[in-house]
Amino acid sequence: EDHGAHIILQGWLWKQGEVRSSWKKRFFKLTETEIQWFRNEAATYAIGITQLAKCFHVQSYKSLLDKPQLGKGKREPDNVFIVKHKNRTFVLEAMDTSSCYEWISMIGQLLLERAGELEEA
């Protein structure tokens, strides 16, 4: 459920599993406060949510020095990015490079705004 939150960005991303490193295609929504993922576009209940307040970094896979393993299957490293959460690192693959950079830039912007709010508080 998107709690009536304003959706900033949405679309299909591949997400690497935390325990098994298999990849699953999920429909993602980015709001001002969280990243949500769903089995498909029509689904109303998110199967996963992560609060941006608990995330602190987003980066393209290519620019990482310490790269996580991408597991089995052919991935396109140019389209992969990571979101670091205090408890885990999300490894995500966009459908193309421009979409990858759009996700990085939007999440990055939100994390910066959030950091700014914390400093003012």
N, C-alpha and C positions, 0 to 999 in steps of 0.2 A: 504494500500500500504506500502511495507516495505522500500521504498525510497532507494533501493539497499543496505540497511544496512546489515552488517554481522550478521547472525542469530547464536547466541551462544547456545540457547536451544529452543526446540519447542516441543509441545505435548498437549494432552487433559488435561484440569483441569476443575473442577466444580467451579463456581464462584457464591458467594452469592450476590443477588441483594441488592442495597443500600436502596431503598424505601420499596419494598416488600422483605421479607427475603427469597424468594424462590431461589432455586439453579438451575443454567443452565450450561449445559456442553458447553464449548467453546474451540476452538483451540488457544492456546497461543504461542506467539513467543517472545523471549527475545533477544534484540539487545544490543549493547554497550550503547545506550542512552534511550531506552524505552521498555516498556512491551506493547505488542499489543494483542488484541484478536479478533477472527473471528468466524463466525457461523460454519464453517467447514474448513477442510484442503485445499479444492480447492479454497476457497474464496480469492479474491485478495484485497478486501477492508476491512480494519479493522473496526469493529463496536465499538471498544474502544481502546484508547491509553493512557498510562500514562507515563509521562517523568520521568526517574530515577532521574533527577536533583531535582524533587519535592518530591522524596521519601527519607525517612531517616532511615528506620528500617525494618528488615525482621526477623521473629521469628516463631518457631514452636508453634502451638496452645497449645500443652501439657505443654510447659514451661512458658506459660503466667500466671501471677498471676490474672490479671483482664481479664477473658475470655469473649469474645463477645458471645451472644446467637447464637447457630447454626441453630435456626429455626426448621421448620417441616421437617420430613423425616429422615431416618436413615443415619447419617453421620459417618465417621470413624475418630474420633479425632486424631488418630496417623498420619493420612495423611493430616491434615489441617495445613495451615500456614497463617500468616498475613503479609501484606506489608503495612506499615504506610506511608501515603501520607500526605502532609500538610493539605489537606482539608477533607480527609476521610481515613478509614482503609479498605483495600481490604481483604476479607476473601476467601481463595482459598483452594480447596481440590484436591490433586493429586490422581492418580489412585492406587498408592501403596506407602508404606513408603519410599522405596529407592528413588523413583522419587520425593517425597516430599522433602527429604533432598538434592537432587540434585538442585532443584529449589532454596531452601533456600541458599545453598552454593554459587551458581552462582550469584544470586541477591546480596547476602551479599558481595561477592568479588567486584562486580561492584560498590556497594555503598561505599566500602572502598577506591577503586581506585579514585572514584569521590571526596571523602572527602580529599584524599591526594592531588589531583590536586587543590582543593580549597585553601588548606593551602599554597601551593607553589605560587599560583597566587598573 
